């Protein structure tokens, strides 16, 4: 029997270690199976609380979120109508879901930073590694801090970051006919889920009036080739918005079934923690304790908020009802007439008099259980 010397043992151990290190190196550098991602599209209209719902997802450490990437299509091709732009918007959304950010080349200059993206600072994923090194993925990141520190990273970081997340969530307000999205619905690689966020049309009308200048270009695209009389434009776009909510509900609910979720903004602000839990469960995400605290704090602040697209802490319940104090009954009745079918479908009760409108004890929201099934 051979007797090994101390030197022989050391040599054998060294060879074993070298083989192990070589195997480990090869294992780590083998082509990895692509991360299986979940894809969620938040569909809504302007001034419906969609920025807040977007933030519910954006602040989750497992989510790559972008706010209204189709803004770039509408900005670059503003001479066209919403109908004409539908295909371009669809193709952009599909590419972004697949983390192919070269789709933005058609709408941006060649040499750009990630700050070229519309409202990029509202995406926590673009404010943390690998897109930015100043924060951690687990941080709740205020957009103002992100904008100050993270804007100068190259645009290539957007695609790099997207590929590292388990969930890709996009929020869009520029779809008025969901038939154009059919290829995405049947794409097995996406397995797309839809969160359909609605808000009382009267509240949307009121909020749009307060943000008319910021929304002017989008409004013109929507009502182009329709009634362009200045006084009628606010009501023309409300007609288009309300019709789109009916169409979305009718076109998507039956085809997607358990991949479709209808949510009212008023229900979210009434029970924010329960509603957030429902949204996370639908998306397959855990409702982390840090996010529970954040949701409570951001919906139980002071004031009503004044800036467009701002989601700072505010009294969310009062925000949802502020329109009743300032909207005239004539305006209210006009919107109710234009949007009566959508209001009935989505569970909003008409105010039949000035007294009913101004009386906050009179509930204009039907119970969630009464929504169309």
C-alpha positions, 0 to 999 in steps of 0.5 A: 500500500502506498504511503503518501507524503505530506507533499503528495497530499498537498499536491492532490488537494491543490489539484482538487481545488483547481478542478472545483474552481474550474467547474465553478467558473464554467457553471457561472459563465454558462448561458443562463436561462432567461428570467421568466418575467410577469407583465402587467399593463395598467390601463386608465385615463388622465387624472384618474389616480393612475400615477398613484397606482403606478407608484404602488408598483414602482416602489416594489423592489421586484418591479421594473416600472415605466410611466406612460412610455407612449408619451414619446409616440404622441409627442413625436407624431402629434399631428396624427389622431389617437386612432392613427397612433394606436399601432405605433403605441402598441408596438412600443409597449410590446417591445418595452415589455420584452425589455427591448429599448431600441424601440425608442430610437425612432422617437429620441436622439441617438446619444441620450441619457436615461433622463430622456425618458418621460417621467423616468424619475418616477421609476424606482428601478431607474433610481437603483442598481444597475441603473443608479448607484446612489440608492438600494433596490429596497429603498423607498425612493422619492422622485425628487431625490432620484432626479437630482442624483441619477439622471446622467446615467446612459440610456443603455442602463434602462434595458440592462435594469429591465432584464433583472426584474421579475415583473415589468409593469407599464402604465398607459392612458393612450389606448382607446380601442383595445382590439389593437392589443390583441396580439399582446393578449395572445402572446404566451411569452407575455401572459399579459395581465390588465389592471383597469383603473377607473375614476368617477368621470365627474372627478376626472373632468374637474381634475382635467380642468385644473390641468388643462394646459398640461394636457392640451396636446393630448386633448387635441390628439384625442378630439382631432377630427371631432368637435373642435369648438373650444367650449365643447372640447372638455366634454368631447374628450370626456365622451371619448374617455367614457366610451373607452372605459366601456370598450375596455371592459367589454373587450377585455373582461371576457377574453382575459377573465382572471387576467383582468382586474377592474379597480376604482380609484375611490375604492383604493383611497377608501381602503388603501391597504386592502386595495394595495394587497389586492393589486399585489396579489393579482400581480403575484407580488408580496406586500412587504411591511415597508410598503404597507407603511409607505401606502398608509403614510402617502394616503393619510397626509395633509392637503390635496396636492397641487402638481400634475403627476405628483404623488406626494403624501396627501389626504387621499380620501378628501382628494377623491371628493374635492370635485363635489365642492367646486364643480357646478351642477351644470357641469356635473349634469353635463358630464353625467349625461355624456357618461351615463352608460359608463357611470352605470357600468362602473358603479357611479350614482348621478347627483340629481340636484345641487343639494345631492351634489354638495351633501357629502353624506350622500354617497355617489358611489355604489357598493363595489359588489354592485359592479357589472360582472 
